[in-house]
Amino acid sequence: MRAAVLHGTAGSLLLTGLVAAPAGGAQAWPDPVGSAETRGTAVAAGRAAAAGIRFGRCPKVEHLPASLQCGTVSVPLDYALPDGKRIRLTVSRVKATGKDPHNARHKVPRQGSLVYNPGGPGASGMYFPLIGLMPEWKRIGAAYDLVGYAPRGVGRSAPLSCRDPRHPRKPLLQAPAVPSESFKKARIAEAKAYARGCARRSGAALRHYTSLANARDLDVLRAALGERKLTFMGASYGTYYGALYATLFPSHVRRMVFDSAVNPDPEKVWYGNNLDQSAAFEIRWADFRAWIARHDKVYGLGRTAEEVRRSYEKARARLAASPAGGKVGPAQLQGTFLQAGYFDDYWPQRALALSAYLKGDPKPLIQLAGPHPEAAAEQENGSAVYTAVECNDAPWPTDWRTWDRDNTRLARVAPFETWDNVWMNLPCAYWSAPRQKPLDVRTLPGELPPTLILAAERDAATPYEGAKELQRRLWGSVLVTEHGAGTHGIGGGPNSCVNAHLDAYLLEGRLPGRDAGCAPHREPVARAR
């Protein structure tokens, strides 16, 4: 733990090392919001460097094991006013073990803190340090303190909500592939009400929940951890504000891993990215159906992808007429199968549940897709943060006719996810807080140390083109592709080739001389129970 106060010349030198760019470092790309936020970040980082983080036992409310330590870091709500209101972000840590998993006699030198964000917006990284228990992460956990945190708005970090979680709305059971005008009007009314709820419950503070604020928070966390330079790994949305950080603070970067990259093109953030995502999920849904068809002897859902689709539509129609257990309708079915578009290790369980339902046993499907009231508050918090960040970050169409035109056209060729994606993001059409202009993510030669981008070629949540676009914008970055695979988030997973590149970079700073490719990991094994 760092000392709470630093005194004298030595303390001043240490603070300078933690807050200022290292000697000879290039200046950061101009801050689009203005110098006030840049100065405010430096002030907040200086305070954090002096205070450090008092790590200790995690509060019971976090539901974390005793092996983790927890603390908090103070950040300005508004970086233009660093002496104004401050909020506290919760942080978790497991210290570097120093133990070589392959040689018990070898002491592994500590390399500092590895900070991780799992994505979202709205996801918490508080559980991340537990990943050091996994075999794929033991070498990294030996060299690094594994650090997770809850970004602003998430969990206990100045939490957001847009409706009272004690009174959740009645779940929507229907999810028509071709919504009627009356259905659309009902969803528009719901989106307007949700946007009003966000504004009412958070007031003027709502505008400060943005990706740029998350990037600045990351620099304050770096300083609080006592690190002159940041080692960071972000997955999914975490790659976006990691890229913002690399653009704003390139001289503060030690190593960065971007796993399953969001397309940072300002023209794509966020409306265009969601259209691309809906199109990509249609492809991944076809992959899943083809896998089920190859295992027709196990599931009996069809011998071709088209036959499997008809089985799925049969289940949708049946659930629309009579929701399973009175609580699982087409919307819950689609949501459950959407998760399989992210992770192929979900495929066997979902195929089995669909098969059982069509054979007359709804219990497996209800267990998978049914509501979980105990998670209502966490789900609402995640939804509120997601909505606030994406709506604040960029301009969105404010005319429903634009949304209707674009998505009606897209749904003709990609019906699986298109309309559900609309309903999730539609509050942004009626958002009252100011919208930002997205930062032009970009670094010049020599500004940023070499970084590593990981991507699966058939990833639906963050389509592969986003990884290539990020590489074009971050000078010196190297892209490692898992060909023929579509899992979202591939670092530290089942692909040993990908993991070898990840270990080489984080442990040795070594990248392949050119972009590299890995064969896909093994497909999941079909099982009858």
PyMOL commands that set and color helices and strands:
alter all, ss='L'
color gray80, all
select helices_A, chain A and resi 8-19+35-51+60-62+128-133+135-143+181-208+211-224+237-248+250-252+271-294+296-299+305-321+330-342+344-358+363-369+373-393+400-411+418-430+464-473+496-508
alter helices_A, ss='H'
color red, helices_A
select strands_A, chain A and resi 56-57+69-76+86-94+112-117+144-149+230-235+253-259+452-456+478-482+516-518
alter strands_A, ss='S'
color yellow, strands_A
deselect
rebuild
show_as cartoon
